[in-house]
Amino acid sequence: MFGTDRMIDALNKDTDVSPEKLLRNVRSAVDEFVGDAEQFDDLTMMCMEYKHGDII
């Protein structure tokens, strides 16, 4: 299994990047882990960016 530790490593690869880049990093890590193995399950990813600020 890819596992939580690998996921955390992929998420922490670049900490100040856009959500799109963050997802590309995770996908790249998954692809590297899988190698030439045939895909047998779905992969769904979602990333949200929280932008805080003053509420008027």
PDB file of N, H, CA, C and O in Angstrom:
ATOM      1  N   MET A   1       0.828  -1.185   0.000  1.00  0.00           N
ATOM      2  CA  MET A   1       0.000   0.000   0.000  1.00  0.00           C
ATOM      3  C   MET A   1       0.874   1.251   0.000  1.00  0.00           C
ATOM      4  O   MET A   1       1.977   1.258   0.547  1.00  0.00           O
ATOM      5  N   PHE A   2       0.364   2.297  -0.619  1.00  0.00           N
ATOM      6  H   PHE A   2      -0.532   2.291  -1.063  1.00  0.00           H
ATOM      7  CA  PHE A   2       1.083   3.567  -0.669  1.00  0.00           C
ATOM      8  C   PHE A   2       1.270   4.108   0.743  1.00  0.00           C
ATOM      9  O   PHE A   2       2.379   4.501   1.106  1.00  0.00           O
ATOM     10  N   GLY A   3       0.231   4.137   1.529  1.00  0.00           N
ATOM     11  H   GLY A   3      -0.670   3.818   1.233  1.00  0.00           H
ATOM     12  CA  GLY A   3       0.320   4.446   2.949  1.00  0.00           C
ATOM     13  C   GLY A   3       0.396   5.918   3.311  1.00  0.00           C
ATOM     14  O   GLY A   3       0.672   6.785   2.482  1.00  0.00           O
ATOM     15  N   THR A   4       0.140   6.156   4.569  1.00  0.00           N
ATOM     16  H   THR A   4      -0.084   5.452   5.243  1.00  0.00           H
ATOM     17  CA  THR A   4       0.098   7.512   5.112  1.00  0.00           C
ATOM     18  C   THR A   4       1.470   8.188   5.090  1.00  0.00           C
ATOM     19  O   THR A   4       1.570   9.370   4.762  1.00  0.00           O
ATOM     20  N   ASP A   5       2.509   7.460   5.431  1.00  0.00           N
ATOM     21  H   ASP A   5       2.427   6.500   5.698  1.00  0.00           H
ATOM     22  CA  ASP A   5       3.847   8.069   5.470  1.00  0.00           C
ATOM     23  C   ASP A   5       4.272   8.577   4.096  1.00  0.00           C
ATOM     24  O   ASP A   5       4.812   9.677   3.984  1.00  0.00           O
ATOM     25  N   ARG A   6       4.034   7.793   3.059  1.00  0.00           N
ATOM     26  H   ARG A   6       3.595   6.899   3.150  1.00  0.00           H
ATOM     27  CA  ARG A   6       4.373   8.241   1.700  1.00  0.00           C
ATOM     28  C   ARG A   6       3.518   9.443   1.295  1.00  0.00           C
ATOM     29  O   ARG A   6       4.003  10.364   0.638  1.00  0.00           O
ATOM     30  N   MET A   7       2.250   9.427   1.690  1.00  0.00           N
ATOM     31  H   MET A   7       1.856   8.679   2.224  1.00  0.00           H
ATOM     32  CA  MET A   7       1.363  10.550   1.374  1.00  0.00           C
ATOM     33  C   MET A   7       1.866  11.824   2.042  1.00  0.00           C
ATOM     34  O   MET A   7       1.924  12.878   1.408  1.00  0.00           O
ATOM     35  N   ILE A   8       2.226  11.731   3.303  1.00  0.00           N
ATOM     36  H   ILE A   8       2.179  10.875   3.818  1.00  0.00           H
ATOM     37  CA  ILE A   8       2.741  12.904   4.023  1.00  0.00           C
ATOM     38  C   ILE A   8       4.031  13.402   3.389  1.00  0.00           C
ATOM     39  O   ILE A   8       4.221  14.611   3.253  1.00  0.00           O
ATOM     40  N   ASP A   9       4.917  12.499   3.002  1.00  0.00           N
ATOM     41  H   ASP A   9       4.763  11.518   3.113  1.00  0.00           H
ATOM     42  CA  ASP A   9       6.152  12.903   2.330  1.00  0.00           C
ATOM     43  C   ASP A   9       5.845  13.647   1.025  1.00  0.00           C
ATOM     44  O   ASP A   9       6.463  14.672   0.735  1.00  0.00           O
ATOM     45  N   ALA A  10       4.906  13.141   0.253  1.00  0.00           N
ATOM     46  H   ALA A  10       4.403  12.310   0.490  1.00  0.00           H
ATOM     47  CA  ALA A  10       4.540  13.791  -1.009  1.00  0.00           C
ATOM     48  C   ALA A  10       3.919  15.159  -0.763  1.00  0.00           C
ATOM     49  O   ALA A  10       4.202  16.106  -1.496  1.00  0.00           O
ATOM     50  N   LEU A  11       3.080  15.273   0.258  1.00  0.00           N
ATOM     51  H   LEU A  11       2.850  14.503   0.854  1.00  0.00           H
ATOM     52  CA  LEU A  11       2.444  16.553   0.575  1.00  0.00           C
ATOM     53  C   LEU A  11       3.450  17.572   1.087  1.00  0.00           C
ATOM     54  O   LEU A  11       3.269  18.773   0.886  1.00  0.00           O
ATOM     55  N   ASN A  12       4.500  17.111   1.740  1.00  0.00           N
ATOM     56  H   ASN A  12       4.647  16.135   1.903  1.00  0.00           H
ATOM     57  CA  ASN A  12       5.506  18.015   2.302  1.00  0.00           C
ATOM     58  C   ASN A  12       6.680  18.275   1.367  1.00  0.00           C
ATOM     59  O   ASN A  12       7.618  18.977   1.744  1.00  0.00           O
ATOM     60  N   LYS A  13       6.648  17.727   0.165  1.00  0.00           N
ATOM     61  H   LYS A  13       5.886  17.157  -0.141  1.00  0.00           H
ATOM     62  CA  LYS A  13       7.747  17.918  -0.781  1.00  0.00           C
ATOM     63  C   LYS A  13       7.985  19.405  -1.059  1.00  0.00           C
ATOM     64  O   LYS A  13       9.117  19.882  -0.974  1.00  0.00           O
ATOM     65  N   ASP A  14       6.936  20.121  -1.384  1.00  0.00           N
ATOM     66  H   ASP A  14       6.016  19.734  -1.452  1.00  0.00           H
ATOM     67  CA  ASP A  14       6.971  21.579  -1.585  1.00  0.00           C
ATOM     68  C   ASP A  14       5.830  22.150  -0.766  1.00  0.00           C
ATOM     69  O   ASP A  14       4.665  21.928  -1.098  1.00  0.00           O
ATOM     70  N   THR A  15       6.135  22.874   0.287  1.00  0.00           N
ATOM     71  H   THR A  15       7.081  23.054   0.557  1.00  0.00           H
ATOM     72  CA  THR A  15       5.080  23.320   1.195  1.00  0.00           C
ATOM     73  C   THR A  15       4.377  24.604   0.762  1.00  0.00           C
ATOM     74  O   THR A  15       3.257  24.868   1.197  1.00  0.00           O
ATOM     75  N   ASP A  16       5.011  25.396  -0.080  1.00  0.00           N
ATOM     76  H   ASP A  16       5.921  25.181  -0.434  1.00  0.00           H
ATOM     77  CA  ASP A  16       4.412  26.676  -0.483  1.00  0.00           C
ATOM     78  C   ASP A  16       4.073  26.692  -1.966  1.00  0.00           C
ATOM     79  O   ASP A  16       4.492  27.591  -2.695  1.00  0.00           O
ATOM     80  N   VAL A  17       3.319  25.704  -2.407  1.00  0.00           N
ATOM     81  H   VAL A  17       2.978  24.974  -1.815  1.00  0.00           H
ATOM     82  CA  VAL A  17       2.952  25.619  -3.820  1.00  0.00           C
ATOM     83  C   VAL A  17       1.433  25.660  -3.962  1.00  0.00           C
ATOM     84  O   VAL A  17       0.700  25.527  -2.983  1.00  0.00           O
ATOM     85  N   SER A  18       0.981  25.845  -5.184  1.00  0.00           N
ATOM     86  H   SER A  18       1.577  25.953  -5.980  1.00  0.00           H
ATOM     87  CA  SER A  18      -0.450  25.880  -5.465  1.00  0.00           C
ATOM     88  C   SER A  18      -1.077  24.506  -5.235  1.00  0.00           C
ATOM     89  O   SER A  18      -0.372  23.497  -5.230  1.00  0.00           O
ATOM     90  N   PRO A  19      -2.384  24.461  -5.046  1.00  0.00           N
ATOM     91  CA  PRO A  19      -3.059  23.168  -4.910  1.00  0.00           C
ATOM     92  C   PRO A  19      -2.811  22.255  -6.123  1.00  0.00           C
ATOM     93  O   PRO A  19      -2.670  21.042  -5.970  1.00  0.00           O
ATOM     94  N   GLU A  20      -2.759  22.839  -7.313  1.00  0.00           N
ATOM     95  H   GLU A  20      -2.874  23.825  -7.437  1.00  0.00           H
ATOM     96  CA  GLU A  20      -2.504  22.048  -8.518  1.00  0.00           C
ATOM     97  C   GLU A  20      -1.135  21.371  -8.461  1.00  0.00           C
ATOM     98  O   GLU A  20      -1.008  20.190  -8.784  1.00  0.00           O
ATOM     99  N   LYS A  21      -0.124  22.113  -8.055  1.00  0.00           N
ATOM    100  H   LYS A  21      -0.227  23.073  -7.792  1.00  0.00           H
ATOM    101  CA  LYS A  21       1.226  21.561  -7.942  1.00  0.00           C
ATOM    102  C   LYS A  21       1.291  20.511  -6.839  1.00  0.00           C
ATOM    103  O   LYS A  21       1.969  19.493  -6.984  1.00  0.00           O
ATOM    104  N   LEU A  22       0.601  20.753  -5.758  1.00  0.00           N
ATOM    105  H   LEU A  22       0.051  21.579  -5.640  1.00  0.00           H
ATOM    106  CA  LEU A  22       0.553  19.795  -4.662  1.00  0.00           C
ATOM    107  C   LEU A  22      -0.015  18.460  -5.143  1.00  0.00           C
ATOM    108  O   LEU A  22       0.518  17.398  -4.821  1.00  0.00           O
ATOM    109  N   LEU A  23      -1.098  18.522  -5.915  1.00  0.00           N
ATOM    110  H   LEU A  23      -1.531  19.385  -6.177  1.00  0.00           H
ATOM    111  CA  LEU A  23      -1.687  17.297  -6.458  1.00  0.00           C
ATOM    112  C   LEU A  23      -0.749  16.621  -7.454  1.00  0.00           C
ATOM    113  O   LEU A  23      -0.678  15.393  -7.499  1.00  0.00           O
ATOM    114  N   ARG A  24      -0.031  17.409  -8.251  1.00  0.00           N
ATOM    115  H   ARG A  24      -0.089  18.407  -8.214  1.00  0.00           H
ATOM    116  CA  ARG A  24       0.947  16.816  -9.184  1.00  0.00           C
ATOM    117  C   ARG A  24       2.048  16.095  -8.415  1.00  0.00           C
ATOM    118  O   ARG A  24       2.497  15.026  -8.830  1.00  0.00           O
ATOM    119  N   ASN A  25       2.487  16.672  -7.296  1.00  0.00           N
ATOM    120  H   ASN A  25       2.123  17.540  -6.959  1.00  0.00           H
ATOM    121  CA  ASN A  25       3.510  16.019  -6.470  1.00  0.00           C
ATOM    122  C   ASN A  25       3.015  14.677  -5.938  1.00  0.00           C
ATOM    123  O   ASN A  25       3.740  13.683  -5.960  1.00  0.00           O
ATOM    124  N   VAL A  26       1.776  14.660  -5.462  1.00  0.00           N
ATOM    125  H   VAL A  26       1.187  15.468  -5.443  1.00  0.00           H
ATOM    126  CA  VAL A  26       1.216  13.418  -4.928  1.00  0.00           C
ATOM    127  C   VAL A  26       1.077  12.390  -6.045  1.00  0.00           C
ATOM    128  O   VAL A  26       1.434  11.225  -5.865  1.00  0.00           O
ATOM    129  N   ARG A  27       0.563  12.810  -7.193  1.00  0.00           N
ATOM    130  H   ARG A  27       0.273  13.756  -7.340  1.00  0.00           H
ATOM    131  CA  ARG A  27       0.395  11.878  -8.311  1.00  0.00           C
ATOM    132  C   ARG A  27       1.740  11.321  -8.764  1.00  0.00           C
ATOM    133  O   ARG A  27       1.853  10.136  -9.077  1.00  0.00           O
ATOM    134  N   SER A  28       2.734  12.161  -8.798  1.00  0.00           N
ATOM    135  H   SER A  28       2.642  13.123  -8.544  1.00  0.00           H
ATOM    136  CA  SER A  28       4.073  11.720  -9.176  1.00  0.00           C
ATOM    137  C   SER A  28       4.604  10.674  -8.201  1.00  0.00           C
ATOM    138  O   SER A  28       5.201   9.678  -8.612  1.00  0.00           O
ATOM    139  N   ALA A  29       4.386  10.904  -6.912  1.00  0.00           N
ATOM    140  H   ALA A  29       3.901  11.712  -6.578  1.00  0.00           H
ATOM    141  CA  ALA A  29       4.828   9.945  -5.899  1.00  0.00           C
ATOM    142  C   ALA A  29       4.083   8.620  -6.035  1.00  0.00           C
ATOM    143  O   ALA A  29       4.680   7.555  -5.878  1.00  0.00           O
ATOM    144  N   VAL A  30       2.797   8.677  -6.322  1.00  0.00           N
ATOM    145  H   VAL A  30       2.312   9.542  -6.450  1.00  0.00           H
ATOM    146  CA  VAL A  30       2.011   7.458  -6.526  1.00  0.00           C
ATOM    147  C   VAL A  30       2.514   6.716  -7.762  1.00  0.00           C
ATOM    148  O   VAL A  30       2.711   5.502  -7.724  1.00  0.00           O
ATOM    149  N   ASP A  31       2.721   7.444  -8.854  1.00  0.00           N
ATOM    150  H   ASP A  31       2.561   8.430  -8.885  1.00  0.00           H
ATOM    151  CA  ASP A  31       3.213   6.822 -10.091  1.00  0.00           C
ATOM    152  C   ASP A  31       4.564   6.151  -9.872  1.00  0.00           C
ATOM    153  O   ASP A  31       4.805   5.051 -10.369  1.00  0.00           O
ATOM    154  N   GLU A  32       5.435   6.811  -9.134  1.00  0.00           N
ATOM    155  H   GLU A  32       5.240   7.705  -8.730  1.00  0.00           H
ATOM    156  CA  GLU A  32       6.757   6.246  -8.840  1.00  0.00           C
ATOM    157  C   GLU A  32       6.625   4.975  -7.993  1.00  0.00           C
ATOM    158  O   GLU A  32       7.334   3.994  -8.220  1.00  0.00           O
ATOM    159  N   PHE A  33       5.726   5.001  -7.031  1.00  0.00           N
ATOM    160  H   PHE A  33       5.150   5.797  -6.847  1.00  0.00           H
ATOM    161  CA  PHE A  33       5.504   3.843  -6.166  1.00  0.00           C
ATOM    162  C   PHE A  33       4.943   2.656  -6.952  1.00  0.00           C
ATOM    163  O   PHE A  33       5.364   1.516  -6.752  1.00  0.00           O
ATOM    164  N   VAL A  34       3.999   2.931  -7.838  1.00  0.00           N
ATOM    165  H   VAL A  34       3.657   3.857  -8.000  1.00  0.00           H
ATOM    166  CA  VAL A  34       3.321   1.880  -8.607  1.00  0.00           C
ATOM    167  C   VAL A  34       4.254   1.260  -9.645  1.00  0.00           C
ATOM    168  O   VAL A  34       4.221   0.051  -9.875  1.00  0.00           O
ATOM    169  N   GLY A  35       5.078   2.088 -10.262  1.00  0.00           N
ATOM    170  H   GLY A  35       5.105   3.070 -10.075  1.00  0.00           H
ATOM    171  CA  GLY A  35       5.986   1.584 -11.292  1.00  0.00           C
ATOM    172  C   GLY A  35       5.225   1.054 -12.492  1.00  0.00           C
ATOM    173  O   GLY A  35       4.345   1.732 -13.022  1.00  0.00           O
ATOM    174  N   ASP A  36       5.556  -0.151 -12.922  1.00  0.00           N
ATOM    175  H   ASP A  36       6.271  -0.702 -12.492  1.00  0.00           H
ATOM    176  CA  ASP A  36       4.935  -0.749 -14.100  1.00  0.00           C
ATOM    177  C   ASP A  36       3.708  -1.588 -13.778  1.00  0.00           C
ATOM    178  O   ASP A  36       3.132  -2.206 -14.673  1.00  0.00           O
ATOM    179  N   ALA A  37       3.302  -1.618 -12.522  1.00  0.00           N
ATOM    180  H   ALA A  37       3.770  -1.115 -11.795  1.00  0.00           H
ATOM    181  CA  ALA A  37       2.145  -2.430 -12.131  1.00  0.00           C
ATOM    182  C   ALA A  37       0.873  -1.891 -12.778  1.00  0.00           C
ATOM    183  O   ALA A  37       0.708  -0.682 -12.942  1.00  0.00           O
ATOM    184  N   GLU A  38      -0.013  -2.796 -13.139  1.00  0.00           N
ATOM    185  H   GLU A  38       0.120  -3.778 -13.006  1.00  0.00           H
ATOM    186  CA  GLU A  38      -1.275  -2.420 -13.747  1.00  0.00           C
ATOM    187  C   GLU A  38      -2.196  -1.811 -12.692  1.00  0.00           C
ATOM    188  O   GLU A  38      -2.277  -2.300 -11.566  1.00  0.00           O
ATOM    189  N   GLN A  39      -2.896  -0.724 -13.078  1.00  0.00           N
ATOM    190  H   GLN A  39      -2.829  -0.326 -13.994  1.00  0.00           H
ATOM    191  CA  GLN A  39      -3.814  -0.073 -12.148  1.00  0.00           C
ATOM    192  C   GLN A  39      -5.032  -0.961 -11.938  1.00  0.00           C
ATOM    193  O   GLN A  39      -5.640  -1.425 -12.902  1.00  0.00           O
ATOM    194  N   PHE A  40      -5.388  -1.198 -10.677  1.00  0.00           N
ATOM    195  H   PHE A  40      -4.894  -0.821  -9.893  1.00  0.00           H
ATOM    196  CA  PHE A  40      -6.546  -2.033 -10.377  1.00  0.00           C
ATOM    197  C   PHE A  40      -7.574  -1.314  -9.511  1.00  0.00           C
ATOM    198  O   PHE A  40      -8.594  -1.898  -9.146  1.00  0.00           O
ATOM    199  N   ASP A  41      -7.316  -0.060  -9.182  1.00  0.00           N
ATOM    200  H   ASP A  41      -6.488   0.415  -9.479  1.00  0.00           H
ATOM    201  CA  ASP A  41      -8.253   0.685  -8.348  1.00  0.00           C
ATOM    202  C   ASP A  41      -8.285   2.134  -8.817  1.00  0.00           C
ATOM    203  O   ASP A  41      -7.372   2.597  -9.500  1.00  0.00           O
ATOM    204  N   ASP A  42      -9.341   2.840  -8.444  1.00  0.00           N
ATOM    205  H   ASP A  42     -10.083   2.464  -7.889  1.00  0.00           H
ATOM    206  CA  ASP A  42      -9.476   4.248  -8.810  1.00  0.00           C
ATOM    207  C   ASP A  42      -8.576   5.115  -7.946  1.00  0.00           C
ATOM    208  O   ASP A  42      -8.165   4.726  -6.853  1.00  0.00           O
ATOM    209  N   LEU A  43      -8.282   6.304  -8.466  1.00  0.00           N
ATOM    210  H   LEU A  43      -8.616   6.620  -9.354  1.00  0.00           H
ATOM    211  CA  LEU A  43      -7.519   7.287  -7.714  1.00  0.00           C
ATOM    212  C   LEU A  43      -8.265   8.609  -7.812  1.00  0.00           C
ATOM    213  O   LEU A  43      -8.431   9.155  -8.903  1.00  0.00           O
ATOM    214  N   THR A  44      -8.707   9.116  -6.688  1.00  0.00           N
ATOM    215  H   THR A  44      -8.572   8.673  -5.801  1.00  0.00           H
ATOM    216  CA  THR A  44      -9.406  10.395  -6.641  1.00  0.00           C
ATOM    217  C   THR A  44      -8.663  11.293  -5.666  1.00  0.00           C
ATOM    218  O   THR A  44      -8.368  10.899  -4.538  1.00  0.00           O
ATOM    219  N   MET A  45      -8.365  12.513  -6.121  1.00  0.00           N
ATOM    220  H   MET A  45      -8.605  12.833  -7.038  1.00  0.00           H
ATOM    221  CA  MET A  45      -7.663  13.458  -5.252  1.00  0.00           C
ATOM    222  C   MET A  45      -8.377  14.801  -5.308  1.00  0.00           C
ATOM    223  O   MET A  45      -8.909  15.199  -6.344  1.00  0.00           O
ATOM    224  N   MET A  46      -8.377  15.486  -4.177  1.00  0.00           N
ATOM    225  H   MET A  46      -7.945  15.163  -3.335  1.00  0.00           H
ATOM    226  CA  MET A  46      -8.950  16.817  -4.107  1.00  0.00           C
ATOM    227  C   MET A  46      -8.092  17.628  -3.144  1.00  0.00           C
ATOM    228  O   MET A  46      -7.663  17.128  -2.104  1.00  0.00           O
ATOM    229  N   CYS A  47      -7.855  18.859  -3.495  1.00  0.00           N
ATOM    230  H   CYS A  47      -8.204  19.265  -4.340  1.00  0.00           H
ATOM    231  CA  CYS A  47      -7.068  19.738  -2.648  1.00  0.00           C
ATOM    232  C   CYS A  47      -7.777  21.085  -2.560  1.00  0.00           C
ATOM    233  O   CYS A  47      -8.201  21.640  -3.574  1.00  0.00           O
ATOM    234  N   MET A  48      -7.900  21.600  -1.359  1.00  0.00           N
ATOM    235  H   MET A  48      -7.556  21.149  -0.535  1.00  0.00           H
ATOM    236  CA  MET A  48      -8.535  22.906  -1.175  1.00  0.00           C
ATOM    237  C   MET A  48      -7.526  23.859  -0.559  1.00  0.00           C
ATOM    238  O   MET A  48      -6.693  23.473   0.262  1.00  0.00           O
ATOM    239  N   GLU A  49      -7.622  25.086  -0.968  1.00  0.00           N
ATOM    240  H   GLU A  49      -8.299  25.399  -1.634  1.00  0.00           H
ATOM    241  CA  GLU A  49      -6.750  26.130  -0.431  1.00  0.00           C
ATOM    242  C   GLU A  49      -7.583  27.069   0.433  1.00  0.00           C
ATOM    243  O   GLU A  49      -8.577  27.633  -0.024  1.00  0.00           O
ATOM    244  N   TYR A  50      -7.174  27.226   1.667  1.00  0.00           N
ATOM    245  H   TYR A  50      -6.367  26.768   2.039  1.00  0.00           H
ATOM    246  CA  TYR A  50      -7.870  28.135   2.583  1.00  0.00           C
ATOM    247  C   TYR A  50      -7.168  29.477   2.541  1.00  0.00           C
ATOM    248  O   TYR A  50      -5.971  29.583   2.811  1.00  0.00           O
ATOM    249  N   LYS A  51      -7.924  30.486   2.203  1.00  0.00           N
ATOM    250  H   LYS A  51      -8.896  30.400   1.984  1.00  0.00           H
ATOM    251  CA  LYS A  51      -7.393  31.856   2.195  1.00  0.00           C
ATOM    252  C   LYS A  51      -8.151  32.636   3.262  1.00  0.00           C
ATOM    253  O   LYS A  51      -9.335  32.935   3.109  1.00  0.00           O
ATOM    254  N   HIS A  52      -7.460  32.954   4.328  1.00  0.00           N
ATOM    255  H   HIS A  52      -6.498  32.711   4.452  1.00  0.00           H
ATOM    256  CA  HIS A  52      -8.115  33.701   5.406  1.00  0.00           C
ATOM    257  C   HIS A  52      -7.892  35.187   5.202  1.00  0.00           C
ATOM    258  O   HIS A  52      -6.951  35.611   4.531  1.00  0.00           O
ATOM    259  N   GLY A  53      -8.751  35.938   5.778  1.00  0.00           N
ATOM    260  H   GLY A  53      -9.515  35.593   6.323  1.00  0.00           H
ATOM    261  CA  GLY A  53      -8.624  37.383   5.675  1.00  0.00           C
ATOM    262  C   GLY A  53      -9.679  38.040   6.532  1.00  0.00           C
ATOM    263  O   GLY A  53     -10.420  37.376   7.258  1.00  0.00           O
ATOM    264  N   ASP A  54      -9.735  39.345   6.438  1.00  0.00           N
ATOM    265  H   ASP A  54      -9.133  39.885   5.849  1.00  0.00           H
ATOM    266  CA  ASP A  54     -10.721  40.096   7.210  1.00  0.00           C
ATOM    267  C   ASP A  54     -12.112  39.884   6.615  1.00  0.00           C
ATOM    268  O   ASP A  54     -12.301  39.947   5.400  1.00  0.00           O
ATOM    269  N   ILE A  55     -13.060  39.636   7.478  1.00  0.00           N
ATOM    270  H   ILE A  55     -12.906  39.584   8.465  1.00  0.00           H
ATOM    271  CA  ILE A  55     -14.454  39.512   7.056  1.00  0.00           C
ATOM    272  C   ILE A  55     -15.160  40.796   7.458  1.00  0.00           C
ATOM    273  O   ILE A  55     -15.115  41.217   8.613  1.00  0.00           O
ATOM    274  N   ILE A  56     -15.803  41.399   6.493  1.00  0.00           N
ATOM    275  H   ILE A  56     -15.839  41.056   5.554  1.00  0.00           H
ATOM    276  CA  ILE A  56     -16.496  42.685   6.757  1.00  0.00           C
ATOM    277  C   ILE A  56     -17.968  42.427   6.929  1.00  0.00           C
ATOM    278  O   ILE A  56     -18.736  43.362   7.157  1.00  0.00           O
TER     279      ILE A  56
END
